[in-house]
């Protein structure tokens, strides 16, 4: 029973690390995967590099999409689309 007391702080560190670091990261990955799988033509998006555009074509073979911007059409990997910034773009403005 004394040996368990020695390992208790170490066990607590792992539990805290799981709930504050690992679990939120797993949730974020699931949200991003769901977001990229639900993309459709006509969606307005922002890439992680800050490029604004509208999806005009989706390719399931190589998991890419063609985005129409003011400069023309560009092909991007779907993982390059920012979940947070695209949600902000779709959110209604509060007055």
Buried (B, 14 or more C-beta within 10 A) or exposed (E): EEEEEEEEEEEEEEEEEEEEEEEEEEEEEEEBEEBBEEBEEEBEBBBBEEBBBEBEEBEEEEEBBBBEEEEEEEEBEBEBBBBEBBEEEEEEEEE
